[in-house]
Amino acid sequence: MDLQASIACAFEAACLDELEAPKPGNVHVLAGGHAMTVEDFKLAARNAAPFIAATGARIGERISRAVSASVEASGKNINLGIVLLCAPLAAAAETKEPELRAALARVLEHLDREDARLAFAAILRASPGGLGEVPRHDVRSPPIVSLREAMAEAASRDRIARQYDSGFADVFDIGLTSLRRSLARDPEPRLATLAVYLAFLASSPDTHIIRKQGAAAAERVSRLAQSMLVQIEGGIRLEALTGELMTWDLELKRAGINPGTSADLTVATLFAANLQSILRRAGNSD
């Protein structure tokens, strides 16, 4: 399998693996929610994958085409946040540099105004919930700065934008660290995915919840995630936790609360882990 195909498969695998974990408030194999189903996410992942992995494509083009393909296939915004996070990671892996984080930093440095134009159009096409207007670098206006500069402007209010400004610090320092620690305790992949999701949710109030339900609701969810993460870090098995997870899942969905940003970051973490494995194998074969 060539590198482009490997990256596309790694992206789709990350999307599917994230769905396997019973993530409270978000769509997963045990329960849909928020007018979305597991099949919607699978369809979006399958249609976005070739564009995420398009060899030589600029970041904005990957984002634009992946979002368009997903919306056309599903008829709704399914994976905007996932695409925004995974497009730069895919481009970084394409360089074949052994250190994904260092390669990503260079990819982000080279983002320009055309990337911003294409990404802005994709965001408008997806029409995400809670999208408001801002005085500077609003996505409804032609960009006057690079995509990274525009994301830096939004970093304080949007955790996905913050990754562009920080070099994806949350993905590498919180997500991948949590994934490795969980797998070292218990090789159950669904539990590891859940641990990553809860780690993001516990570390900072989910900005998707903040936009739609306000800071107080997001902080309550974050505190509950912290207490559940303690149980996982204490060695509880997934089977013993599932009942509590599903009760909380139902409560959140009844209230219309979706920790979507934490879920998107979870997919990006799984994708980054998959890409690191691809790069290690490529290095060992040289």
C-alpha positions in Angstrom: 0.0 0.0 0.0 1.4 3.4 -1.0 1.6 6.3 1.5 -1.5 8.1 0.2 -3.6 5.0 0.6 -2.1 4.3 4.1 -2.9 7.8 5.2 -6.5 7.5 3.9 -6.9 4.2 5.7 -5.4 5.6 8.9 -7.9 8.5 8.8 -11.0 6.2 8.2 -9.7 3.8 10.9 -9.4 6.6 13.5 -13.0 7.8 12.7 -14.4 4.2 13.1 -12.4 3.4 16.2 -13.6 6.6 17.9 -17.2 5.4 17.3 -16.6 2.1 19.1 -16.1 3.8 22.5 -19.3 4.7 24.6 -18.6 8.4 24.8 -21.2 10.2 26.9 -23.1 12.8 25.0 -21.6 11.9 21.6 -22.5 9.5 18.9 -21.1 5.9 19.3 -22.1 2.4 18.4 -24.3 2.0 21.4 -26.4 5.1 20.8 -26.8 7.8 18.2 -27.9 11.3 19.1 -28.3 15.0 18.1 -30.0 13.9 14.9 -26.9 11.9 13.9 -26.2 8.2 13.6 -23.1 6.0 13.5 -23.8 5.4 9.8 -23.7 9.1 9.2 -20.2 9.3 10.6 -19.0 6.2 8.7 -20.3 7.6 5.5 -18.7 11.0 6.1 -15.3 9.3 7.0 -15.3 7.1 3.9 -16.1 10.1 1.6 -13.6 12.5 3.3 -10.7 10.1 3.5 -9.4 10.4 -0.1 -9.4 14.2 0.1 -7.7 14.3 3.6 -4.9 12.1 2.1 -4.7 13.9 -1.3 -1.0 13.9 -2.2 0.4 17.4 -2.6 -2.8 19.2 -1.9 -2.7 22.3 0.2 -4.4 22.2 3.6 -7.3 24.5 2.6 -8.0 22.3 -0.4 -8.0 19.1 1.7 -10.4 20.8 4.2 -12.7 22.2 1.5 -13.0 19.0 -0.6 -13.3 16.7 2.4 -16.1 18.8 4.0 -17.9 19.1 0.6 -17.7 15.3 0.1 -19.0 14.6 3.6 -21.9 17.1 3.4 -22.9 15.8 -0.1 -22.9 12.2 1.1 -24.7 12.7 4.4 -26.7 15.9 3.9 -25.5 17.4 7.1 -22.4 18.6 9.0 -20.9 15.5 10.4 -17.1 16.0 10.6 -16.1 19.6 10.2 -14.0 19.6 13.3 -12.4 16.3 12.5 -11.4 17.5 9.0 -10.0 20.8 10.3 -7.8 18.8 12.7 -6.8 15.9 10.5 -5.9 17.7 7.2 -2.7 19.2 8.6 -1.7 15.9 10.3 -2.1 14.1 7.0 0.0 16.7 5.2 2.7 16.4 7.9 2.8 12.6 7.5 3.1 13.0 3.8 6.5 14.6 4.2 7.8 11.2 5.6 9.7 13.0 8.3 10.1 10.6 11.3 8.9 13.1 13.9 5.2 13.9 13.1 5.1 16.8 15.6 8.1 18.6 14.1 6.7 18.0 10.5 3.3 19.4 11.6 4.9 22.5 13.0 6.5 23.2 9.6 3.2 22.5 7.8 1.4 25.0 10.0 4.1 27.7 9.4 3.4 27.6 5.7 -0.4 28.1 5.8 -1.4 31.2 3.8 -4.4 33.3 2.9 -5.6 30.9 0.2 -5.8 28.2 2.8 -7.9 30.5 4.9 -10.2 31.3 2.0 -10.8 27.6 1.3 -11.2 26.7 5.0 -13.6 29.6 5.6 -15.8 28.4 2.7 -15.8 24.9 4.1 -16.9 26.2 7.5 -19.7 28.1 5.9 -20.7 25.0 3.8 -20.9 22.9 7.0 -22.8 25.6 8.9 -21.7 24.3 12.4 -24.1 24.9 15.4 -23.3 28.0 17.5 -21.3 29.8 14.7 -21.5 33.4 15.7 -20.1 36.6 14.2 -16.8 38.1 15.3 -15.3 41.5 14.6 -12.0 40.2 13.2 -11.4 37.5 10.7 -15.0 36.3 10.5 -15.4 33.4 8.2 -18.1 35.2 6.2 -15.6 37.9 5.1 -12.7 37.4 2.7 -9.6 36.6 4.8 -6.8 39.1 5.1 -4.5 36.8 7.1 -3.2 33.3 6.8 -5.3 30.4 8.1 -3.0 30.0 11.1 -3.3 33.7 12.0 -7.1 33.5 11.7 -7.2 30.4 13.9 -4.9 32.2 16.5 -7.5 34.9 16.7 -10.2 32.3 17.6 -8.0 30.2 19.9 -9.4 31.6 23.1 -12.9 30.6 22.2 -12.4 27.5 20.1 -10.2 24.5 21.1 -9.9 23.3 17.5 -8.6 26.7 16.4 -6.2 26.6 19.4 -4.5 23.6 17.9 -3.4 25.6 14.9 -1.9 28.2 17.2 -0.2 25.8 19.6 1.1 23.2 17.1 -1.6 20.7 18.2 -0.3 20.7 21.8 -3.5 19.2 23.2 -3.3 16.3 20.7 0.3 15.4 21.5 0.5 16.3 25.2 -3.0 15.3 26.4 -4.4 13.0 23.8 -1.4 10.8 22.9 -0.2 10.7 26.4 -3.5 9.5 27.7 -3.8 6.9 24.9 -0.4 5.5 25.7 -1.1 5.4 29.5 -4.4 3.7 29.0 -3.1 1.0 26.7 -0.3 0.4 29.2 -2.9 -0.3 31.9 -5.3 -2.2 29.8 -5.0 -3.1 26.1 -8.7 -2.7 25.5 -8.9 -0.1 22.6 -12.4 1.1 23.4 -11.3 1.9 27.0 -8.3 3.7 25.7 -10.4 5.8 23.3 -12.8 6.6 26.1 -9.9 7.7 28.3 -8.7 10.1 25.6 -12.1 11.6 25.2 -12.6 12.0 29.0 -9.0 13.5 29.3 -9.9 16.2 26.8 -13.3 16.8 28.4 -11.7 16.9 31.9 -8.8 19.1 31.0 -10.9 22.0 29.7 -14.6 22.8 29.3 -15.7 21.7 25.8 -15.9 24.7 23.6 -18.8 23.2 21.5 -20.8 23.0 24.7 -19.8 26.6 25.6 -21.0 27.9 22.3 -24.4 26.2 22.5 -25.2 25.8 26.2 -22.8 28.2 27.9 -19.8 28.0 30.2 -21.6 26.8 33.3 -23.0 23.7 31.5 -19.6 23.0 30.0 -17.9 23.3 33.4 -20.4 20.8 35.0 -19.7 18.3 32.2 -16.0 18.8 32.7 -16.2 18.0 36.4 -18.1 14.8 35.8 -15.6 13.8 33.2 -12.8 14.3 35.8 -14.5 12.0 38.3 -15.1 9.3 35.6 -11.5 9.6 34.4 -10.3 8.9 37.9 -12.1 5.5 37.8 -10.4 4.6 34.5 -7.0 5.6 35.8 -7.8 3.5 38.9 -8.0 0.4 36.7 -11.8 -0.1 36.3 -12.8 -2.4 33.4 -15.0 -1.0 30.6 -17.8 -3.5 31.3 -18.0 -2.3 34.9 -18.3 1.3 33.8 -20.7 0.9 30.9 -23.9 1.3 32.9 -22.8 4.6 34.4 -21.6 5.8 31.0 -24.9 5.1 29.3 -26.9 6.8 32.1 -24.8 9.9 31.7 -25.0 9.6 27.9 -28.8 9.6 28.0 -28.8 12.6 30.4 -26.6 14.7 28.2 -28.5 13.9 25.0 -31.8 14.6 26.5 -30.4 18.0 27.4 -29.0 18.5 23.9 -25.5 18.6 25.2 -22.8 17.3 22.8 -19.1 17.5 23.8 -18.3 17.6 20.1 -14.9 19.3 20.4 -13.6 16.6 22.7 -14.8 13.9 20.3 -13.1 15.7 17.3 -9.8 15.9 19.3 -10.2 12.2 20.1 -10.3 11.3 16.4 -7.3 13.5 15.7 -5.4 11.7 18.5 -6.2 8.3 17.1 -5.2 9.5 13.6 -1.9 10.9 14.9 -1.2 7.6 16.6 -1.9 5.8 13.4 0.3 8.1 11.4 3.2 7.7 13.9 2.9 3.9 13.4 3.0 4.4 9.6 6.1 6.6 9.9 7.9 4.1 12.2 7.2 1.3 9.7 8.5 3.4 6.9 11.6 4.3 8.8 12.3 0.6 9.7 12.0 -0.4 6.0 14.6 2.1 4.8 
